[in-house]
Amino acid sequence: MANYEEHYQKSIDALTKLIQEKKEIPTEKEWNILAGENGYLTSQSLKFITDDKFQDLCRRIYKEYKKQEKEKKTNEHMA
């Protein structure tokens, strides 16, 4: 995997973890501070790469997280 792909994936993983921990979508300002401190891609860079608004990207990640949580609860009830 090329270095930029690793950098992108590292940033997406961190954004996903942040959303899961806070259970809410961060603002661009919050993300950019965290990105600067930890060497992640900024919201502008993520927008450019994904061709999507930062908030829309976060919403997709949040929706996927909620879907996984719901499936997890469903599976626990069936066990």
N, C-alpha and C positions, 0 to 999 in steps of 0.2 A: 504494500500500500504506500502510496506517495506521502510525503511529509504533510502536504496541505490537507490530504484526506484524513490523516491521523489527527491533525490539529482541529479540523472541522468536527470529527467524531468526538474528540475529547471535549469540545465546547458544547456539543449537543448533549452528551452524557451529563455534563455538569449542569446544564440548564434543566434537563429532565429531573435530575436529583433535587435541584433547588425547588422545582415545582412540586415534586412529591413531598418534600419535607415541609414546605410552607403551606401546601394545599391551596395555593393561589398563584396567579400569574404575576411575575415581577414586572416592575416598570422598566422601561429602557434605561433610565438613569441607574436604578438598582443593579441591573445586569451589567451595564458598562463599568460601574465601579468594581464589581466582582471580577469581571473579565480583565480589567486592567491590573488588578492585584494578583491574579492567578494565571495570566497569560492566555486567556481564552479569546476567541473571536468576539468583537464588539457586535452590538445589534445591527449596525450598518453593514458589517461584513456578512453577517448571517442573512440579512435582507438580500444582499447582492447574490450570494451563493444560492439561496433557496428561491429567489425571485418571488418572495412573499413578504408581507409586512411582518415585523417582529411580533406584534401582538397576535397575528393570525397563526404564526408558527407556534407560539406559546399555547394558544387555544387548542391547536391540534394535539400537542404533547399532553396537555391537561385532559382532553377528552379521552385519549388513549389510556392514560393513567386511570381515570375513573372507570373506563370500560374493564380494564384488568382487575381493578378492585371489586367491581360488581361480579365478575366471573369467579374471582377467588372466593367471595362470600357464598355464591351459589354452590360452588364445589364443596365448601366446608359443610353446608347444610345437607348436601346429598351424601356425605361420607358417614 
